[in-house]
Amino acid sequence: MPHIFLEYYMSRNILFFFLILLLPATLPAQRRTVAYTDYIETYREIAVEQMRKHKIPASITLAQGLLESGAGRSTLARRSHNHFGIKCGGGWTGRSVRHTDDAPNECFRAYRHPRESYEDHSAFLVNGRRYAFLFELKPTDYRGWAKGLKRAGYATDPSYANRLIQIIEDYELYKYDTKALSKREQKRLAETYPTGEHVVYIANGMAYVVARDGDTFRALGKELDISWRKLVKYNDLHKEYTLTDGDIIYLRKKKRKADKPYTVHIVREGESMHLISQIYGIRLKNLYKMNRKDGEYIPEIGDRLRLR
């Protein structure tokens, strides 16, 4: 009996050991749903096509479509083919539908076919001033895009970037980014974005870099040949501030007001006066002054802030 028990005990532990080894490999598959995989199968080619046209990562387009439309099952997606939750806005002249989202009875864009929604999503990002800096990122940098979309105010959900990244990695959507690029483009990217160096981006006439975890003002200043104290001052920060992945760091003084036609900003969840000043490249003190606020003011969701 003791011998039989020992064999049974060992066999159970060996089985358990192999199950533990397999667990990390099986978790992503367990998180996948049929609804999501069906959606990806249906719209992946459109997302790749949009990346080739507009340089928006196919992975980001698919992840946003999945998240915003509930894999095509939301009311907006089913009835109005709106897969990205895009609201009408002042310049929209197409079809529309009323739907309750952040507020009751809001105006959302409506389309005749999902492809129109994908095309309008691309146009919405390409023509939006607040998203301009995203097109300076490496087109396969889905993490930078996800964090940039949240930073630019695409969604109010504070975990929006992380949710996009998780979807992309769980469903391996990043492979569609590579598919969209020719071998020549892939080679050019490798030469344009060397490993370990910060790329200087230009948007609306302003130069900036995107910080990574572990960066410091001193290290950035040394790399970019700029006084680290000036970097602190240009970005309305203090020398003890710890840089985090995705922080926009301007390399010269920001402007006194936003460029036209951006005159008003509606505060979204999680936004601070500093974050808003970075989005539009406005000096923080000028943003306070334009809105007759002092340093004690904390913006609330729905507040209207002047940008010019």
LOROPA-143945 format. One record per atom (N, C-alpha, C): residue in one letter; x negated, y, z. Coordinates in steps of 0.05 Angstrom, whole numbers, padded with zeros to 5 digits, always signed. Each point is the difference from the previous one (the first is absolute). Layout:
N
aXYZ...
//
This chain:
308
m-00016-00024+00000m+00016+00024+00000m-00017+00026+00000p-00021+00001+00017p-00016+00024+00000p-00013+00005-00028h-00009-00022-00013h-00012+00003-00026h+00020+00011-00021i+00024-00012+00001i+00021+00009-00019i+00007+00030+00005f+00001+00008+00026f+00006+00028+00007f-00021+00019-00010l-00026-00009+00002l-00022+00017-00008l+00001+00004-00030e+00006-00021-00016e+00002+00003-00029e+00023+00019-00007y+00022-00003+00014y+00023+00018-00006y-00006+00029+00007y-00014+00004+00022y-00008+00027+00009y-00018+00013-00020m-00021-00016-00009m-00019+00011-00019m+00013+00006-00027s+00018-00017-00009s+00013+00004-00026s+00017+00025+00001r+00013+00005+00022r+00017+00025+00003r-00018+00025-00001n-00023-00002+00014n-00017+00024+00001n-00014+00005-00027i-00006-00021-00015i-00012+00003-00026i+00020+00013-00019l+00025-00009+00002l+00022+00011-00017l+00004+00030+00007f+00000+00006+00026f+00003+00028+00009f-00023+00017-00010f-00024-00011+00001f-00024+00015-00009f+00003+00008-00030f+00009-00020-00016f+00002+00006-00029f+00023+00019-00005l+00021-00001+00016l+00022+00019-00003l-00009+00028+00005i-00017+00003+00021i-00011+00027+00006i-00017+00010-00023l-00016-00018-00012l-00016+00009-00022l+00017+00009-00024l+00022-00013-00004l+00017+00007-00022l+00018+00024+00005l+00004+00007+00025l+00019+00021+00007l-00005+00027-00014p-00024+00011+00000p-00004+00026-00014p+00007-00001-00029a-00005-00022-00013a+00005-00002-00029a+00030-00002-00006t+00015-00011+00020t+00029-00004-00006t+00017+00024+00009l-00011+00017+00018l+00017+00022+00010l+00010+00018-00022p-00017+00010-00019p+00011+00017-00021p+00022-00013-00016a-00003-00025-00006a+00022-00014-00015a+00025-00001+00017q-00002-00004+00026q+00024-00001+00017q+00014+00027+00001r-00016+00022-00003r+00012+00027+00001r+00014+00007-00026r-00005-00015-00021r+00011+00006-00026r+00030-00008-00001t+00016+00015-00015t+00028-00007-00003t+00006-00003-00030v+00020-00016-00006v+00008-00004-00028v+00009+00026-00012a+00014+00016+00015a+00010+00026-00011a-00023+00017-00009y-00022+00001+00015y-00023+00016-00007y-00015-00011-00024t-00004-00026+00000t-00014-00012-00023t+00016+00002-00026d+00026-00002+00002d+00017+00004-00024d-00002+00028-00010y+00000+00019+00019y-00002+00029-00008y-00026+00005-00014i-00022-00010+00011i-00026+00003-00012i-00001-00012-00028e+00011-00023-00003e+00000-00014-00026e+00015+00017-00020t+00022+00013+00008t+00017+00016-00018t-00013+00026-00008y-00014+00013+00018y-00009+00028-00005y-00030+00004-00002r-00016-00022+00003r-00029+00004+00000r-00010+00011-00027e+00011-00008-00022e-00010+00010-00026e+00006+00030-00003i+00023+00009+00010i+00006+00028-00001i-00020+00016+00017a-00006-00011+00024a-00019+00014+00017a-00028+00002-00012v-00008-00022-00014v-00026+00000-00014v+00000+00021-00022e+00022+00001-00015e+00003+00019-00022e-00002+00028+00011q+00013+00006+00022q-00001+00027+00012q-00028+00007+00010m-00015-00020+00009m-00027+00006+00009m-00018+00007-00024r+00004-00014-00022r-00016+00006-00024r+00007+00028-00011k+00024+00008+00003k+00009+00027-00010k-00009+00022+00019h+00004-00004+00026h-00002+00022+00019h-00021-00003+00022k-00014-00023+00001k-00021-00005+00019k+00010-00002+00029i+00025-00007+00003i+00011-00006+00027i-00003-00031+00004p-00013-00008+00022p-00005-00029+00004p+00026-00016-00003a-00001-00021-00016a+00024-00017-00003a+00008-00012+00027s-00020-00005+00017s+00006-00012+00026s+00017+00019+00017i-00006+00026-00002i+00014+00020+00015i+00029+00003-00010t+00003+00000-00027t+00026+00003-00012t+00018-00024+00008l-00011-00024-00002l+00015-00024+00008l+00007+00001+00030a-00019+00006+00016a+00005+00000+00029a+00021+00021+00008q-00002+00024-00012q+00020+00020+00005q+00028-00009-00009g+00001-00012-00024g+00025-00010-00010g+00012-00021+00018l-00016-00018+00009l+00009-00021+00019l+00010+00012+00026l-00015+00019+00011l+00007+00011+00026l+00024+00019-00002e+00000+00018-00020e+00021+00020-00002e+00027-00013-00009s-00001-00021-00016s+00025-00011-00010s+00009-00026+00014g-00016-00009+00020g+00006-00025+00013g-00001-00023-00020a-00021+00001-00017a-00004-00020-00021a+00023+00000-00020g+00010+00025-00006g+00021+00003-00020g+00028-00005+00011r+00003-00003+00026r+00026-00007+00011r+00014+00023+00015s-00013+00023+00001s+00013+00023+00014s+00023+00010-00017t+00017+00016+00013t+00023+00011-00014t-00009+00018-00023l-00021+00017+00005l-00010+00018-00021l-00011-00016-00024a-00013-00021+00006a-00012-00016-00022a+00021-00015-00016r+00020-00011+00014r+00020-00016-00014r+00020+00017-00016r+00008+00023+00012r+00020+00016-00013r-00011+00023-00018s-00024+00009+00007s-00011+00023-00015s-00028-00005-00012h-00010-00025+00003h-00026-00008-00010h-00023+00018+00010n+00005+00012+00024n-00021+00017+00012n-00016-00018+00019h-00024-00007-00009h-00017-00019+00015h-00020+00014+00019f-00001+00027-00001f-00021+00013+00016f+00011+00021+00019g+00026+00001+00003g+00012+00018+00019g-00005+00029-00006i-00002+00007-00025i-00006+00028-00008i+00025+00017+00001k-00001+00022+00015k+00024+00017+00002k+00000+00020-00024c+00023+00013-00003c+00004+00017-00024c-00021+00022-00003g-00003+00016+00021g-00019+00022-00002g+00012+00023-00017g-00011+00023+00002g+00011+00024-00014g-00002-00002-00030g-00019-00014-00011g-00004+00000-00029g+00013-00023-00014w+00014-00018+00014w+00012-00023-00012w+00026+00006-00015t+00002-00007-00025t+00024+00006-00016t+00013-00026-00010g-00011-00023+00008g+00012-00025-00009g+00023-00010+00017r+00007-00025-00003r+00022-00012+00015r-00007-00001+00029s+00020+00001+00018s-00005-00001+00028s+00022-00015+00015v-00006-00006+00025v+00019-00015+00017v-00004+00010+00028r+00022-00001+00016r-00002+00008+00028r-00004-00024+00018h-00019+00003+00019h-00007-00023+00017h-00011+00011+00026t+00007-00013+00022t-00010+00009+00027t-00027-00013+00006d-00019+00018+00005d-00028-00009+00006d-00009+00014+00025d-00017+00020-00002d-00009+00016+00023d+00023+00017+00010a+00018+00007-00018a+00024+00016+00007a+00024-00011-00016p+00024+00006+00009p+00024-00010-00014p+00003+00012-00028n+00010-00017-00018n+00008+00009-00027n-00022+00015-00015e-00024-00011+00000e-00022+00013-00015e+00001-00008-00030c-00012+00018-00016c+00000-00004-00029c-00025-00017-00008f+00005-00022-00014f-00022-00017-00010f+00002-00003-00030r-00022-00004-00013r-00001-00003-00029r+00012-00027-00008a+00013-00001-00022a+00012-00025-00010a-00010-00005-00028y-00004-00025-00007y-00011-00008-00026y+00018-00021-00014r-00004-00002-00026r+00015-00020-00015r-00013-00028+00001h-00026+00000+00006h-00015-00026+00001h-00024+00003+00019p-00008-00021+00014p-00023+00001+00018p-00025+00012-00012r-00004-00006-00026r-00024+00011-00014r-00001+00030+00002e+00024+00013-00002e+00001+00029+00002e-00009+00009+00028s+00008-00015+00020s-00008+00006+00027s-00031-00002+00003y-00012-00020-00012y-00029-00003+00001y-00014+00023-00014e+00011+00008-00023e-00012+00022-00015e+00003+00026+00015d+00023+00004+00012d+00004+00025+00015d-00017+00001+00025h-00005-00023+00012h-00017-00002+00024h-00028+00010-00008s-00010-00009-00023s-00027+00008-00009s+00000+00031-00005a+00021+00010-00013a+00001+00028-00006a+00002+00017+00026f+00014-00011+00020f+00004+00013+00025f-00027+00004+00014l-00018-00020-00001l-00026+00002+00012l-00019+00016-00016v+00000-00004-00027v-00018+00015-00018v+00005+00030+00002n+00025+00008+00001n+00007+00029+00000n+00002+00012+00027g-00002-00015+00021g+00002+00011+00027g-00026+00011+00010r-00001+00025+00006r-00025+00013+00008r-00011-00013+00025r+00017-00008+00019r-00010-00012+00025r-00014-00027-00004y+00006-00013-00024y-00012-00026-00005y-00025+00002-00018a-00008+00024-00008a-00021+00004-00019a-00026-00014+00009f-00007+00002+00026f-00025-00011+00009f-00001-00031-00003l+00023-00013-00001l+00000-00029-00003l-00012-00009-00027f+00002+00017-00020f-00010-00008-00027f-00030+00004-00002e-00012+00010+00021e-00029+00002+00001e-00012-00025+00013l+00018-00017+00012l-00010-00024+00013l-00006-00021-00021k-00016-00019+00007k-00005-00023-00016k+00027-00014-00006p+00007-00006-00025p+00026-00011-00006p+00006-00027+00011t-00020-00014+00010t+00004-00025+00014t-00001+00002+00030d-00001+00025+00010d-00001+00005+00029d+00028+00001+00011y+00013-00023+00003y+00028+00000+00009y+00002+00009+00029r-00020-00005+00016r+00001+00009+00027r-00001+00031+00002g-00017+00012-00016g-00001+00029-00001g+00026+00012-00010w+00012-00013-00020w+00026+00010-00011w+00022-00003+00021a+00001-00022+00014a+00021-00005+00020a-00002+00021+00022k-00024+00005+00010k-00003+00020+00021k+00005+00028-00011g-00008+00005-00025g+00004+00026-00012g+00030+00006-00004l+00015-00019-00008l+00029+00003-00003l+00013+00008+00026k-00008-00013+00021k+00011+00007+00027k-00009+00027+00008r-00025+00007-00004r-00011+00026+00007r+00015+00022-00015a+00006-00005-00026a+00013+00020-00017a+00030+00003+00006g+00011-00018+00017g+00028+00003+00008g+00019-00015-00018y-00009-00022-00014y+00019-00015-00017y+00022-00012+00017a-00006-00010+00024a+00019-00013+00018a-00003+00010+00028t+00021-00001+00016t+00000+00009+00028t-00010-00022+00019d+00001-00025-00009d-00008-00022+00017d-00029+00002+00008p-00007+00002+00026p-00028+00003+00007p-00017-00024-00007s+00012-00023-00004s-00016-00024-00007s+00001-00006-00030y+00009+00020-00016y+00004-00004-00028y-00025-00011-00015a-00023+00012+00006a-00025-00008-00014a-00007-00029+00007n+00002-00006+00026n-00007-00028+00008n+00019-00020-00012r+00026+00007-00003r+00019-00018-00011r-00006-00006-00030l-00008+00022-00014l-00007-00004-00028l-00025-00018-00002i-00020+00005+00016i-00024-00015-00001i+00005-00030+00006q+00017-00005+00020q+00006-00027+00007q+00014-00015-00022i+00019+00013-00014i+00014-00012-00022i-00020-00007-00023i-00017+00020-00006i-00020-00004-00021i-00018-00024+00006e-00009-00002+00025e-00019-00021+00006e+00014-00027+00004d+00024+00000+00011d+00015-00025+00004d+00007-00013-00027y+00006+00017-00020y+00009-00010-00026y-00022+00003-00022e-00023+00008+00009e-00023+00003-00018e+00006+00017-00024l+00013+00022+00005l+00008+00018-00022l-00024+00015-00012y-00022+00001+00015y-00024+00013-00010y-00011-00012-00026k+00007-00025-00005k-00009-00013-00025k+00012+00013-00025y+00023+00013+00003y+00012+00014-00023y-00014+00026-00006d-00014+00011+00020d-00016+00024-00006d-00023-00006-00018t-00014-00022+00005t-00022-00009-00017t+00010-00008-00028k+00024-00012-00001k+00011-00008-00026k+00005+00024-00017a+00007+00022+00012a+00007+00024-00015a-00024+00014-00012l-00024-00007+00009l-00024+00014-00009l-00015-00017-00020s-00010+00013-00021s-00017-00014-00019s-00027-00005+00012k-00016-00017-00012k-00027-00006+00010k-00017+00026-00001r+00004+00016-00020r-00015+00025-00002r+00007+00019+00024e+00026+00001+00006e+00008+00017+00023e-00010-00011+00026q+00000-00026+00003q-00011-00012+00025q-00030+00007+00003k-00015-00001-00022k-00028+00006+00001k-00004+00030+00006r+00016+00017-00012r-00002+00029+00005r+00006+00006+00030l+00020-00014+00012l+00006+00005+00028l-00023-00008+00018a-00013-00022-00007a-00023-00009+00016a-00022+00021+00000e-00003+00014-00023e-00021+00020-00002e+00008+00027+00012t+00027+00006-00001t+00010+00025+00010t+00002+00001+00030y+00007-00023+00012y+00004-00001+00029y-00021-00018+00013p-00025+00009+00002p-00021-00017+00012p+00007-00006+00029t-00008-00024+00009t+00006-00008+00027t-00016+00016+00020g+00013+00008+00022g-00013+00013+00022g-00001+00031-00002e+00008+00012-00022e+00000+00029-00003e+00028+00011-00001h+00003+00024+00010h+00026+00013+00000h+00003+00014-00027v+00023-00004-00013v+00005+00013-00025v+00013+00027+00006v-00010+00021-00013v+00011+00027+00003v+00023+00003-00020y+00024+00005+00010y+00024+00003-00017y+00006+00029-00003i+00013+00007-00023i+00009+00027-00005i+00030-00001-00005a+00015+00015+00015a+00029+00003-00005a+00008+00029+00005n+00013+00012-00020n+00009+00028+00003n-00023+00018+00007g-00024-00006-00013g-00022+00018+00004g-00015-00003+00026m+00007-00020+00016m-00012-00003+00027m-00015-00027+00001a-00025+00001+00010a-00016-00025+00002a+00004-00012+00028y+00002-00027+00001y+00003-00013+00025y-00010-00029-00003v-00004-00013+00023v-00006-00028+00001v+00020-00014+00018v+00002-00026-00002v+00018-00015+00017v-00017-00016+00020a+00004+00006+00026a-00016-00013+00021a+00006-00029+00002r-00020-00015+00010r+00003-00028+00006r-00005-00005+00029d+00010-00022+00011d-00005-00007+00028d-00030+00000+00005g-00008+00012+00021g-00029+00001+00007g-00014+00025-00009d+00013+00016-00017d-00012+00025-00010d-00002+00020+00023t-00020+00017-00001t-00002+00023+00018t-00005+00025-00016f+00005+00023+00013f-00005+00025-00014f-00030+00003-00007r-00017-00008+00019r-00028+00003-00005r-00010-00017-00024a+00010-00025-00001a-00008-00018-00022a+00011+00011-00027l+00025+00010+00000l+00011+00010-00025l-00015+00025-00008g-00006+00017+00019g-00015+00025-00006g-00027-00006-00012k-00014-00020+00011k-00026-00008-00010k+00002-00011-00028e+00020-00018-00005e+00003-00012-00026e+00007+00021-00021l+00018+00019+00007l+00010+00019-00020l-00015+00027+00000d-00021+00001+00017d-00016+00024+00002d+00016+00025+00007i+00017-00004+00020i+00017+00022+00011i-00003+00000+00030s+00000+00023+00012s-00001+00001+00029s+00024-00014+00012w-00006-00019+00019w+00022-00014+00012w+00018+00018+00016r-00011+00022+00010r+00017+00019+00015r+00020+00014-00019k-00009+00005-00025k+00018+00012-00019k+00023-00019-00008l-00007-00026-00002l+00021-00020-00005l+00021+00000+00021v-00008+00002+00025v+00018+00002+00023v+00018+00024-00003k-00013+00023-00006k+00015+00025-00002k+00019+00001-00024y-00009-00009-00023y+00016+00000-00024y+00026-00016+00003n-00002-00021+00017n+00023-00018+00003n+00016+00004+00026d-00005+00023+00013d+00015+00008+00024d-00001-00022+00021l-00023-00011+00004l-00004-00021+00020l-00020+00009+00021h-00005-00017+00020h-00021+00006+00020h-00022-00021-00002k-00023+00007+00010k-00023-00017-00004k+00002-00028+00013e+00018-00002+00020e+00004-00026+00013e+00020-00018-00014y+00012+00010-00022y+00021-00015-00014y-00013-00025-00012t+00013-00023+00003t-00009-00025-00012t+00013-00004-00027l-00016-00001-00021l+00011-00004-00027l+00012-00028-00002t+00022-00002-00014t+00013-00026-00005t+00003-00006-00029d+00003-00025-00007d+00003-00008-00028d+00023+00014-00013g-00006+00014-00023g+00021+00014-00015g+00002+00030+00005d-00015+00010+00020d+00001+00029+00005d-00011+00015-00024i+00014+00021-00008i-00009+00018-00022i-00018+00021+00013i-00025+00002-00011i-00019+00019+00010i-00008+00019-00022y+00009+00025+00002y-00006+00020-00020y-00029+00009+00003l-00012+00007-00023l-00028+00008+00000l-00004+00030-00002r+00021+00015+00001r-00001+00029+00001r+00025+00010+00013k+00002+00026+00005k+00023+00011+00013k+00026-00006-00015k+00021-00007+00015k+00026-00004-00012k+00012+00027-00008k+00022-00001-00014k+00013+00024-00010k+00018+00012+00021r+00007+00025-00004r+00018+00014+00018r+00029-00007-00003k+00007-00011-00024k+00027-00008-00005k+00000-00022-00021a+00022-00014-00003a+00001-00023-00019a+00003+00011-00028d-00007-00017-00019d+00003+00007-00028d+00030+00000-00008k+00007+00015-00020k+00027-00001-00011k+00004-00027-00012p+00024-00011+00000p+00025+00011+00010p+00007-00009+00028y-00020-00008+00016y+00006-00011+00026y+00003+00023+00020t+00024+00006+00007t+00006+00023+00018t+00010-00009+00027v+00013-00023+00002v+00011-00010+00025v-00006-00029+00004h-00005-00008+00025h-00004-00028+00007h+00020-00008+00021i+00014-00022-00005i+00019-00011+00020i-00015-00021+00017v-00002+00005+00026v-00015-00017+00017v+00011-00029+00001r-00017-00019-00002r+00007-00028+00002r-00010-00012+00026e+00009-00024+00007e-00008-00013+00024e-00031-00004+00001g-00011+00007+00023g-00028-00005+00005g-00018+00022-00011e+00010+00021-00012e-00016+00022-00011e-00007+00021+00020s-00024+00008+00001s-00009+00022+00017s-00007+00024-00018m-00004+00023+00013m-00007+00024-00016m-00027-00004-00013h-00018-00014+00013h-00026-00005-00012h+00002-00018-00025l+00016-00021+00003l+00004-00019-00023l+00012+00015-00024i+00020+00017+00005i+00013+00015-00022i-00021+00019-00012s-00016+00012+00016s-00021+00019-00011s-00019-00015-00017q-00007-00025+00007q-00018-00016-00017q+00013-00009-00026i+00025-00008+00001i+00015-00009-00024i-00001+00022-00021y+00005+00025+00008y+00001+00022-00020y-00025+00016-00002g-00021-00007+00016g-00025+00015-00001g+00003+00029+00009i+00016+00004+00022i+00004+00026+00011i-00015+00003+00027r-00011+00023+00005r-00013+00004+00026r+00021-00001+00022l-00006-00014+00021l+00020-00005+00021l+00010+00026+00012k-00017+00019+00005k+00008+00025+00012k+00020+00015-00018n-00004-00002-00027n+00018+00013-00018n+00027-00014-00001l+00000-00026+00003l+00026-00015+00001l+00016+00009+00024y-00013+00003+00023y+00014+00009+00024y+00010+00029-00004k-00017+00017-00011k+00007+00028-00004k+00023+00004-00019m+00000-00015-00023m+00022+00003-00019m+00027-00008+00012n-00001-00018+00020n+00025-00009+00012n+00005+00012+00028r-00016+00020+00007r+00004+00015+00025r+00001-00019+00023k-00020-00019+00001k-00002-00019+00021k-00026+00003+00014d-00001-00009+00025d-00026+00001+00014d-00010-00029+00004g-00023-00003+00012g-00013-00025+00003g+00015-00021+00017e+00021+00009+00014e+00016-00018+00017e+00022-00013-00017y+00005+00010-00023y+00022-00011-00017y-00006-00028-00009i+00019-00018+00003i-00002-00028-00010i+00023-00004-00019p-00006-00004-00026p+00022-00003-00020p+00018-00024+00005e+00025+00003-00005e+00020-00021+00003e+00011-00008-00027i+00009-00025-00002i+00011-00010-00025i+00022+00019-00011g-00003+00008-00025g+00021+00017-00012g-00008+00030+00001d-00019+00008+00016d-00009+00028+00000d-00009+00008-00028r+00006+00025-00007r-00009+00011-00026r-00023+00019+00005l-00023-00006-00012l-00023+00016+00003l-00009+00013-00026r-00004+00026+00001r-00010+00015-00023r-00028-00008-00006l-00006-00002-00026l-00027-00007-00010l-00013+00023-00014r+00016+00021-00006r-00010+00023-00015r+00010+00026+00013
//
